[in-house]
């Protein structure tokens, strides 16, 4: 073999070596990439896989209005969970008693979850509804009615007593508040309605120092309902024995001890029949009722050109119409009195005189004799 042939052979060998290295490296990179994708895919599938669980329900069939399980089980079924088994045992069977002891359960009914309860795709949900107990997740009722697992006693029905003034048809209806309690999940043991003048009511009025009726008295079981405890702050008080008490000073109401009806307001509207473009004075009533809860006991209207209209204009220094006057028990509405100082005056005789008529719309200026539209120029009277 001559020198030229030897050199060519060495070059070919070097080329083969380089190609082998490159091919080997590529194969290794490709293998690693495929292997990496496979691992990520397996991890994603494992994360998405439903958690395998066994559900054991401890039922209390004798408690017909105990906290319902259906909504809890429905929420569980909506999660990525594979229920391998769902068993129900009834209290007070031996098996139920054993589970109660094992998982330190105080309230029934209860749900015990075992299996992959710590799987990532269900961990957050389960921790929001259940507690970890002896290696399982255990749900128990967050509020009544429930059964005491130790005694079998049904806990959480509330006795409600309403004291009212049977002669006050316009007074605040306590049934609306009772309906709100029911929407909070409160279950009633009893509902007693008393007129404030009866001896039984008078005894309760003295015991709880009630200052107004309607009044609500709830037995201490109300404290087992977190929504009630939260809502009662600012609405009523709680006594040392846990009784919930509230004098509903929402006008109209009957003030104690005298029995005076508070909150009836009289509205007088002063208008100008010649001003067809003036704002609708009826808008005042809607604002008063909807924004301030004012009860308008009666309403009268006087034209500014009538004798009564002129007399009121002179008495209260009225310079623009339409407008309104409020008399009666306006002090029963402290929020209204506070707001009124920004839009009108409170006279020495207690009358509330509305003066900022421009905020309502077009009005008639008595001093200028012109119709004023706050959003445009003035126009002649009668337009």
C-alpha positions as CSV (number, residue, x, y, z in Angstrom):
1,X,0.0,0.0,0.0
2,X,1.5,3.3,-1.1
3,X,1.6,6.4,1.0
4,X,-1.4,8.0,-0.7
5,X,-3.6,5.0,0.0
6,X,-2.5,4.8,3.6
7,X,-3.5,8.5,4.1
8,X,-6.9,8.0,2.5
9,X,-7.6,5.0,4.7
10,X,-6.7,7.0,7.9
11,X,-9.0,9.8,6.7
12,X,-11.9,7.4,6.1
13,X,-11.4,5.9,9.5
14,X,-11.5,9.3,11.1
15,X,-14.7,10.2,9.2
16,X,-16.3,7.0,10.3
17,X,-15.4,7.7,13.9
18,X,-16.8,11.2,13.8
19,X,-20.1,9.9,12.2
20,X,-20.4,7.2,14.9
21,X,-19.9,9.8,17.6
22,X,-22.5,12.1,16.1
23,X,-25.0,9.3,15.5
24,X,-24.5,8.0,19.0
25,X,-24.9,11.4,20.5
26,X,-28.1,12.0,18.5
27,X,-29.5,8.7,19.5
28,X,-28.8,9.4,23.1
29,X,-30.4,12.9,22.9
30,X,-33.4,11.4,21.1
31,X,-33.7,8.6,23.7
32,X,-33.4,11.1,26.5
33,X,-36.1,13.4,24.9
34,X,-38.5,10.5,24.3
35,X,-37.9,9.2,27.8
36,X,-38.4,12.7,29.2
37,X,-41.7,13.2,27.4
38,X,-42.9,9.8,28.6
39,X,-42.1,10.7,32.2
40,X,-44.0,14.0,32.0
41,X,-46.9,12.3,30.3
42,X,-47.0,9.7,33.0
43,X,-46.9,12.3,35.7
44,X,-49.7,14.3,34.1
45,X,-51.9,11.2,33.8
46,X,-51.2,10.3,37.4
47,X,-52.2,13.8,38.5
48,X,-55.4,13.7,36.5
49,X,-56.3,10.2,37.7
50,X,-59.3,10.2,40.1
51,X,-58.5,9.4,43.7
52,X,-59.6,6.0,44.8
53,X,-61.6,6.2,48.0
54,X,-63.9,4.3,50.2
55,X,-66.8,6.2,51.7
56,X,-68.5,5.2,54.9
57,X,-71.5,7.1,56.1
58,X,-72.7,6.9,59.7
59,X,-76.4,7.7,59.4
60,X,-78.8,8.8,62.2
61,X,-82.2,7.7,60.7
62,X,-84.2,8.7,63.8
63,X,-83.2,12.4,63.3
64,X,-85.4,13.4,60.5
65,X,-84.2,17.0,60.2
66,X,-80.5,16.5,61.0
67,X,-78.0,18.2,58.7
68,X,-78.6,16.7,55.2
69,X,-75.9,14.5,53.7
70,X,-77.1,14.7,50.1
71,X,-75.4,18.0,49.4
72,X,-72.1,16.9,50.8
73,X,-72.1,13.6,48.9
74,X,-73.1,15.5,45.7
75,X,-70.1,17.9,46.2
76,X,-67.8,14.9,46.7
77,X,-69.1,13.2,43.5
78,X,-68.4,16.3,41.5
79,X,-64.7,16.0,42.4
80,X,-62.1,13.7,40.6
81,X,-62.9,10.8,42.9
82,X,-63.4,7.1,42.1
83,X,-65.7,5.7,44.8
84,X,-64.5,2.1,45.1
85,X,-67.1,1.5,47.8
86,X,-69.9,3.4,49.6
87,X,-71.1,1.9,52.8
88,X,-73.8,3.1,55.2
89,X,-74.0,2.1,58.8
90,X,-76.7,3.3,61.1
91,X,-76.4,4.6,64.6
92,X,-76.5,3.1,67.2
93,X,-75.3,-0.2,65.8
94,X,-72.1,-1.8,67.1
95,X,-70.2,-1.0,63.9
96,X,-71.3,2.7,64.1
97,X,-70.2,2.8,67.7
98,X,-66.8,1.4,66.8
99,X,-66.2,3.9,64.0
100,X,-67.3,6.7,66.3
101,X,-64.7,5.6,68.8
102,X,-61.9,5.1,66.2
103,X,-62.3,8.5,64.6
104,X,-63.3,10.5,67.7
105,X,-66.7,11.6,66.2
106,X,-68.9,13.9,68.3
107,X,-71.6,14.8,65.8
108,X,-73.8,12.7,63.6
109,X,-74.4,12.0,60.8
110,X,-70.8,11.7,59.6
111,X,-68.9,10.7,56.5
112,X,-65.5,8.9,56.7
113,X,-63.2,8.9,53.7
114,X,-60.3,6.5,53.4
115,X,-57.9,5.7,50.5
116,X,-56.1,8.3,48.5
117,X,-57.4,11.3,50.5
118,X,-54.1,13.1,50.2
119,X,-53.9,13.0,46.4
120,X,-53.1,16.4,44.9
121,X,-56.2,16.8,42.8
122,X,-58.6,16.3,45.8
123,X,-56.5,17.5,48.8
124,X,-57.7,21.1,48.8
125,X,-61.3,20.2,48.5
126,X,-61.2,17.6,51.2
127,X,-59.3,19.8,53.6
128,X,-62.1,22.5,53.2
129,X,-64.9,20.2,54.3
130,X,-63.3,17.5,56.6
131,X,-60.7,16.9,59.3
132,X,-57.8,14.4,59.4
133,X,-58.6,11.8,62.0
134,X,-56.6,8.6,62.5
135,X,-55.5,8.4,58.9
136,X,-58.9,9.3,57.4
137,X,-60.8,12.4,56.4
138,X,-63.9,12.8,58.5
139,X,-66.8,15.2,57.8
140,X,-69.3,16.1,60.5
141,X,-72.1,18.7,60.5
142,X,-70.9,22.3,60.7
143,X,-74.1,23.4,62.3
144,X,-77.3,21.9,63.7
145,X,-79.4,20.0,63.7
146,X,-77.1,17.1,64.6
147,X,-77.1,14.1,67.0
148,X,-74.7,14.0,69.9
149,X,-72.7,10.8,69.2
150,X,-72.2,10.1,72.9
151,X,-75.7,10.5,74.2
152,X,-77.9,10.2,71.1
153,X,-79.5,13.6,71.9
154,X,-80.6,15.7,69.0
155,X,-79.0,19.1,69.3
156,X,-79.8,22.6,67.8
157,X,-83.5,23.2,67.6
158,X,-84.2,26.8,68.6
159,X,-87.2,28.0,70.6
160,X,-88.3,31.4,69.3
161,X,-90.5,33.8,71.2
162,X,-92.0,36.9,69.5
163,X,-93.4,39.7,71.5
164,X,-95.5,42.2,69.5
165,X,-98.2,44.8,69.7
166,X,-101.3,43.1,68.3
167,X,-103.0,46.5,67.9
168,X,-100.3,47.9,65.7
169,X,-101.1,46.7,62.2
170,X,-98.5,48.9,60.6
171,X,-95.6,47.8,62.8
172,X,-92.7,45.9,61.5
173,X,-93.6,42.3,60.7
174,X,-91.2,40.0,62.7
175,X,-92.1,37.1,60.4
176,X,-89.6,38.5,57.9
177,X,-86.8,38.1,60.4
178,X,-88.0,34.6,61.2
179,X,-87.9,33.7,57.5
180,X,-84.3,35.0,57.4
181,X,-83.4,32.7,60.3
182,X,-84.9,29.8,58.4
183,X,-82.8,30.6,55.4
184,X,-79.7,30.5,57.7
185,X,-80.6,26.9,58.4
186,X,-82.2,27.4,61.8
187,X,-84.6,24.7,62.8
188,X,-87.4,25.5,65.2
189,X,-88.2,23.7,68.4
190,X,-91.2,26.0,69.0
191,X,-92.6,29.4,68.0
192,X,-94.5,31.4,70.6
193,X,-96.3,34.7,69.7
194,X,-97.2,37.0,72.7
195,X,-98.9,40.3,72.8
196,X,-96.8,42.8,74.8
197,X,-99.6,43.5,77.3
198,X,-100.0,39.9,78.5
199,X,-98.5,38.9,81.9
200,X,-96.1,36.4,80.3
201,X,-94.8,39.0,77.9
202,X,-94.5,41.6,80.6
203,X,-92.3,39.2,82.6
204,X,-90.0,38.6,79.6
205,X,-89.9,42.4,79.0
206,X,-88.7,42.9,82.5
207,X,-86.3,40.0,82.5
208,X,-84.5,41.2,79.3
209,X,-85.1,44.9,79.7
210,X,-86.8,45.2,76.3
211,X,-87.3,48.8,75.1
212,X,-89.5,48.1,72.0
213,X,-91.7,45.6,70.3
214,X,-91.7,43.6,68.1
215,X,-89.0,41.8,70.0
216,X,-87.3,38.4,69.3
217,X,-86.0,36.0,72.0
218,X,-84.1,33.0,70.8
219,X,-83.0,30.1,73.0
220,X,-79.3,29.5,73.5
221,X,-79.2,26.9,70.8
222,X,-79.1,29.8,68.3
223,X,-75.4,30.1,69.3
224,X,-74.7,26.9,67.5
225,X,-75.4,28.5,64.1
226,X,-72.4,30.6,63.0
227,X,-74.5,32.7,60.5
228,X,-76.9,33.7,63.3
229,X,-74.0,34.6,65.7
230,X,-72.5,36.8,63.0
231,X,-75.8,38.5,62.0
232,X,-76.8,39.2,65.6
233,X,-73.9,41.5,66.1
234,X,-75.4,45.0,65.9
235,X,-78.9,43.6,65.7
236,X,-79.4,42.4,69.3
237,X,-77.6,41.2,72.4
238,X,-76.7,37.8,74.0
239,X,-77.4,37.3,77.7
240,X,-75.2,35.5,80.2
241,X,-77.2,32.3,79.8
242,X,-76.8,32.4,76.0
243,X,-80.2,33.7,75.1
244,X,-80.4,35.9,72.0
245,X,-82.5,39.0,72.5
246,X,-83.4,41.8,70.2
247,X,-85.8,44.8,70.4
248,X,-86.6,45.5,66.8
249,X,-86.5,49.3,66.7
250,X,-87.2,49.3,63.0
251,X,-90.0,51.9,62.4
252,X,-92.9,51.6,62.8
253,X,-92.6,50.0,66.3
254,X,-94.1,50.3,69.7
255,X,-91.9,52.0,72.3
256,X,-91.8,50.6,75.8
257,X,-92.9,51.1,78.5
258,X,-95.5,53.7,77.3
259,X,-96.8,51.9,74.2
260,X,-96.2,54.9,71.8
261,X,-96.1,53.9,68.1
262,X,-92.9,55.3,66.6
263,X,-92.2,56.1,63.0
264,X,-95.4,57.4,61.4
265,X,-94.5,60.3,59.1
266,X,-96.8,62.7,57.3
267,X,-95.8,64.1,53.8
268,X,-97.1,67.3,52.4
269,X,-96.3,68.0,48.7
270,X,-96.5,71.6,47.4
271,X,-96.8,71.8,43.6
272,X,-97.6,74.3,40.8
273,X,-100.3,73.0,38.5
274,X,-99.2,75.6,35.9
275,X,-95.7,74.0,35.6
276,X,-96.2,71.0,33.4
277,X,-92.5,70.4,32.9
278,X,-91.6,70.4,36.6
279,X,-90.2,67.2,38.1
280,X,-92.6,64.6,39.5
281,X,-93.0,65.3,43.2
282,X,-94.0,61.6,43.7
283,X,-90.3,60.7,43.3
284,X,-89.7,61.9,46.9
285,X,-91.9,59.2,48.4
286,X,-90.1,56.4,46.6
287,X,-86.7,57.7,47.8
288,X,-88.0,58.0,51.4
289,X,-89.4,54.5,51.4
290,X,-86.7,52.7,49.6
291,X,-83.6,54.5,50.8
292,X,-84.6,55.3,54.4
293,X,-87.4,52.9,55.2
294,X,-89.8,55.7,56.1
295,X,-93.4,54.8,56.6
296,X,-95.6,57.5,55.1
297,X,-98.7,57.3,57.2
298,X,-100.6,59.9,55.0
299,X,-99.9,62.3,52.2
300,X,-101.5,65.5,51.1
301,X,-100.9,67.9,48.2
302,X,-101.4,71.7,48.1
303,X,-101.0,73.9,45.0
304,X,-98.8,76.9,45.6
305,X,-101.6,79.2,44.4
306,X,-104.1,77.7,46.9
307,X,-104.7,79.3,50.3
308,X,-103.0,76.4,52.1
309,X,-100.1,76.5,49.7
310,X,-99.6,80.2,50.2
311,X,-99.8,79.8,54.0
312,X,-97.2,77.1,54.0
313,X,-94.9,79.0,51.6
314,X,-95.1,82.0,54.0
315,X,-94.6,79.9,57.2
316,X,-91.5,78.1,55.9
317,X,-90.0,80.6,53.5
318,X,-90.6,78.4,50.5
319,X,-89.0,79.8,47.3
320,X,-89.3,77.0,44.8
321,X,-91.8,74.3,43.9
322,X,-92.5,71.4,43.7
323,X,-91.2,70.5,47.2
324,X,-92.2,68.5,50.2
325,X,-92.6,68.9,54.0
326,X,-92.2,66.1,56.5
327,X,-93.9,66.1,59.8
328,X,-94.7,63.5,62.5
329,X,-92.2,61.1,64.0
330,X,-89.2,61.9,61.8
331,X,-86.8,61.4,64.7
332,X,-87.4,57.7,64.5
333,X,-85.2,57.8,61.4
334,X,-81.8,59.1,62.5
335,X,-80.2,58.4,59.1
336,X,-82.9,60.5,57.4
337,X,-82.4,63.4,59.8
338,X,-78.6,63.3,59.2
339,X,-79.0,63.3,55.4
340,X,-81.7,66.0,55.5
341,X,-79.2,68.6,56.7
342,X,-77.5,68.4,53.3
343,X,-80.7,68.9,51.3
344,X,-83.1,70.9,53.4
345,X,-83.8,72.5,56.8
346,X,-85.2,71.3,60.1
347,X,-87.5,74.0,61.5
348,X,-88.1,74.8,65.2
349,X,-91.4,73.0,65.1
350,X,-89.6,69.8,63.9
351,X,-90.8,70.1,60.3
352,X,-88.4,68.8,57.6
353,X,-88.4,71.3,54.7
354,X,-86.9,70.1,51.4
355,X,-85.1,73.0,49.7
356,X,-82.5,71.6,47.3
357,X,-85.1,71.2,44.5
358,X,-82.5,71.5,41.8
359,X,-81.2,68.0,42.5
360,X,-84.6,66.6,41.5
361,X,-85.0,68.3,38.1
362,X,-86.9,71.1,36.6
363,X,-88.7,73.4,39.1
364,X,-90.5,76.8,39.4
365,X,-88.6,79.6,41.0
366,X,-91.2,81.7,43.0
367,X,-88.9,84.7,43.3
368,X,-87.9,84.9,39.6
369,X,-91.3,83.8,38.3
370,X,-89.5,81.4,35.9
371,X,-89.2,77.7,35.3
372,X,-85.7,76.5,36.0
373,X,-84.1,73.5,34.3
374,X,-80.8,72.9,36.0
375,X,-79.4,71.4,32.9
376,X,-80.4,74.3,30.6
377,X,-81.5,77.9,30.5
378,X,-84.6,79.2,32.3
379,X,-87.9,79.3,30.5
380,X,-91.1,81.4,30.9
381,X,-93.6,80.3,33.6
382,X,-96.2,77.8,32.5
383,X,-94.0,76.1,29.9
